[in-house]
Amino acid sequence: PLELIDDYGADALRFTLAAMAAQGRDIKLATSRVEGYRNFATKLWNAARFSQMNECAPQPGFDPAKAKVTVNRWIAGESERALQSVTDALQTFRFNEAASAIYHFIWHVFCDWYLELIKPVLAGDDQEAIAETRAMTSWALDRALTLLHPFMPFVTEELWAKLASVSEGRKSFLMLAPWPERQGLENAEADAEISWLIRLVSEVRSVRAEMNVPAGAKIACVMVGAGGETRRRASQWEAEIMRLARLSAIGFEDTVPRASAQ
């Protein structure tokens, strides 16, 4: 263990053992797994740096239930689901499932999608939306640190201290902070909207990979037989779709164009 800790850190080793601790299973420990979870810690650290660079700090009295921006309502609901999954798994001693749930929330939900989707908001001119997004980013990151703390106590405690504003500070160490409670933050409308966006971008990326389209090449996307709701969503999220899926244009047709990948 000490050699692995010297190479990859105690947090990465702890998380590896928890993630592989399925009941009735002999762990075949590979250093590549430990290295992978060290990269996970690095991903979290970079997300925290992004948060700091964009002036996202804990806001006293911030209520995530009052968020108005769609992507902020969505991440609040996702954090609620992550809390439920991690808590249920810990209470039934399924540590591998708890580790998997918080890993998915931080890497795939918060880092891969939320931080990408808020970049246009933070770069925009709507000061109210910017202020809300900064507060929500900080709140969601705090929630992620709290849920990850049992598995990676050192990096989470360090970030917990660094991410607080100088004036406010923290009321306690993260290890003494109360475990979050459910607040009923799920929002069906926001979930449907962002889930549609994520599925669309993911499908386009999948087709690009299958067709070996160069990463830098922009392609046209045609939606066939789209209804009113799809057209509305495509229009509302056009900038995000084109940026994340590397598109040159979004069009609508009644039939599938010739020589197109579906």
N, C-alpha and C positions, 0 to 999 in steps of 0.2 A: 504493500500500500504506500509506503513512504516514497518509493521510487516513482510510482505513478503520480503521487501528489507533487513531487518535485518537477515532473515533466508537464503535467496537465492541470494541477491545482486540486485542492481538496473538494471544492464544489463540484467539479466535473466528475470526480470519482464517486462522490455521494449520489449524484443524480443518476449516474450509470447503474449503480447497484440498486437504486430504487426502481428505475425504469425496467430492469431485468428481473425484478423480484416477484415473478408470477408464482402463485402457489403450486407446489408439486413439480417445480422445474429446477433442474440443475443448471446453474449459470455457466455458460461457456464464455468467459470474459475475454474480450479482444481489445487491445489498446486502441484500435480504430474507433470503437464505440466511445471510449473515454475522450478521445480527441474530438469526436463529433459533438459531444456535449460541452466540451470547452469552447467550440465554435458557437454553440448556442448561447453560452454566457457572453461571448464577444458580441453576438447579434443584439442581445439585450443591452449591453453597454453602449453600442452604437445608437440604438433607439433612444436611450437616455440622453446621449449627446445631441441628437437631433432635437429632442424635446427642449433641452437647455438653450440651444442655438436659436430656437424660435420663441424663446421667452415663455415657455410653459412652466408655470410654478403652481404649487397648491394654493387654491383660493379659499379662504375661510368662508364657510357658509354656502359653498357651491352645492347646488342640488341637481344631480344628473337627470332627475325625473322631469325637470323643467326645460331640458334642451329642445331647441327648435330645429336646428340643422339636421337633415335626415341622417347623414353619416354619423353624427354624434349620438343620435337616438339609437342607431344600430349598434355602435360599439358598447353603449351602456347595456343593451340587452345581451350582447355576446359575453360581456363580463359577468352578467348575472348567471348565464348558463355555465360559464367556466367555474364560478363559485360553487354552484350546485354540484357539478360533476366532481370537483376536487374534494369538497366536503363529504359527499356521500362515499367516495372511495376511501378517504382517510378513516371515516368512522367504521367502515367494515374491513379495515386493514388490507385493502387492495392497493398497495402503494404504487405498483406499476401503472394502474389505471389513473391514479391521481397524478403521477408524473406525466403520463401521456396527455392528460387533459390540459394541464398548465403549459406544457410544451406546445401543444396545438394552438392554444389561445395566444401565446406570446409570439411564436414564430409565424404561423400562417394567418392568424386573424389580425393581430395588432400590428406587427411589423410589415408583413407582405401586402396587406390591403388597407388597413386604416391609415397608416402613415402616408401611404401613396395617395389615398383619396383626399386627404386634407391639405395636401400641398397647394392646390389651386385656391383653397379657402384662405390659407395663411398668406398667399401672395396677392390676394384680392384687395378690394377697397371697402368691403362691408365690415366696419369696425366692430359692430355687434356680433357678427358671425365669427370674426377673428378672436374676440375676447372669449366667446363661448367655447370655441375649438381649443384654444390654449388651456382653458380650465378643464375641459373634458379630457384632453390628452394627458394632463398631469394626473387627473383623477383615475383614469384607466391604467396608467402606468403604476400608480401607487397600489391599485388593486392587484395588478400582476405581480408586483414585488411581494406583497403580502402572501399571496397564494404560493409563490415560489419559495418563500423563505424557509419552510421546513426542509427543503431539498438542497438549496444553495444559500446557506445562511450568510456567507462572507460577502459575496458580490452584492446581494440584495441589501444587506445592512449598509454597505458603503454607498450604494446609490440612494438609499433612503435618506441618508444624511446630506449627500451632495445635491439632491434635487429640490430640497426645501429652499424657499426664499430666505435671504439673509435676515430680513426683518422678522419673519414669522418663526423660522426654525421648526423644530419638531417637539411635540409634547413628550415623546419618549423614544427610546430605541425601538426599532422595528420588532425585535424579539419580545417586547413588552406591549406592543400595540394589540388592540382587540382584534379577534378574527372577524372578518366582515359578516354582515347579516343581509339576507335577501331584502330587496326593496321593491320588488315587482316592476323592474325596469324594462321588461320585454315589450317591444312595440311591433305588432304584426305588420303594420304598414311599412315601417322602415326596414324590417327584416325582408319583406317581399321585394322591396325596391333594390336594396343593395345585393341581395342574393341573386336577383336577375342579372344585375351588372356583373357580378363576379362570375356567374355561369357563362355569360356571353364572352367576356374577355378570356376566360379559361378555354372555352371551345375554340376560339380563334387561334389562341396560342398553340393548342393541340394540333389543329390543322396545319399551321405554319411548320411545326416540328415534323409532322408526318410527310409534308411535301418538301422538306428541306429548304424552306424559304430563308434566305440570309437574314440574320438578326437585324441588320440595319435597313433592310428593304421595307418600304411601306406599300401596302396593298389595299385595294378597294374592297369594301364589304357591302354585300347586297342582301337585304332582308326580304325574303319571299313570303308573300301573303300575310304581311304584318297587319295586325289589328290596330285599333285606335290607341290602346294602352301601350303596346310595344312601340308605336311611333312616338308617343309622348315621352316614354322613357328614353328612347334613342336620342330624341331632341334635347331632353334635359341633361343627359349625361354624355352628350356628344364629345365634348372636349376630353373627358376622362377616358372614354372608350378608345378614341383615336390615339391618345397618348400611350395608354397601357397596352393596347393590342397592336400598336404600330400600324395604323391605317392611314390611307391617303384620302379616303372619302367613305361616307355611309349613304347608301341609296336604298330605294324600295322598288320591287318589281313583283308582278303577279306570277311569273314563271321563272324557273332557274336559268340564269344566263348560260350560254354554251361555254365549254372549256373552263368551268369553274369547279373548285373543290368545295364540297358541302360538309 
